[in-house]
Amino acid sequence: GAGVSQSPSNKVTEKGKDVELRCDPISGHTALYWYRQSLGQGLEFLIYFQGNSAPDKSGLPSDRFSAERTGGSVSTLTIQRTQQEDSAVYLCASSLTSGSGNQPQHFGDGTRLSIL
Amino acid sequence: AQTVTQSQPEMSVQEAETVTLSCTYDTSESDYYLFWYKQPPSRQMILVIRQEAYKQQNATENRFSVNFQKAAKSFSLKISDSQLGDAAMYFCACLGTYKYIFGTGTRLKVLA
């Protein structure tokens, strides 16, 4: 498809398990962003990629969170030893370039993560 | 540092009427952009309108327009002729160098 694709759409897992969330950006978009949206809250910035490098990881809540991007395309967000407070919707966005308001972000539908 | 504040957690409007959603921001960037995004229950964030800070003219997109007051750091969204499909969460956002900072959102209800 032409938009940002995220998988899975929903994920339910037990506390302590590891999870991987996937984001497939729009083809040709060099910038990729991960956000977390807790119930009834705004979007919390997690990490930003320009190409395969992550200039800003400042939003990752703890060292249980990591992300990578390969080939300048698909990105995976990994949460190790999940905790109940990790339950949220994880949104991915991409833009043609970074830092340009003329190239706004396009969002995927998100992954709803539920930790039991 | 950037902050974005939406002080109205929820707003209601009658169908066909006009509603204004408020947003204030603070940024140390000299060049920045402001956005309004809409998030329906489907979760996808949809760009509604954007404003370049260096432009004095307020942006408009069909029934959506903004009132950008740079000195006051205010960026409100006006929706005219409200429709049932406008019901959603609305987020204000500020883009500086590369990072988007979002407000906490305003839930808009449209009453038939």
Interface residues (C-beta under 8 A of the other chain):
Chain A: A31 Y33 Y35 Q41 G42 L43 F45 Y48 Q50 P55 D56 V89 L91 A93 S98 G99 G101 P104 Q105 H106 F107 G108 D109 G110 R112
Chain B: Q6 Y32 Y33 F35 Y37 S42 R43 Q44 M45 I46 L47 R50 E52 F91 L95 G96 T97 Y98 K99 Y100 I101 F102 G103 T104 G105
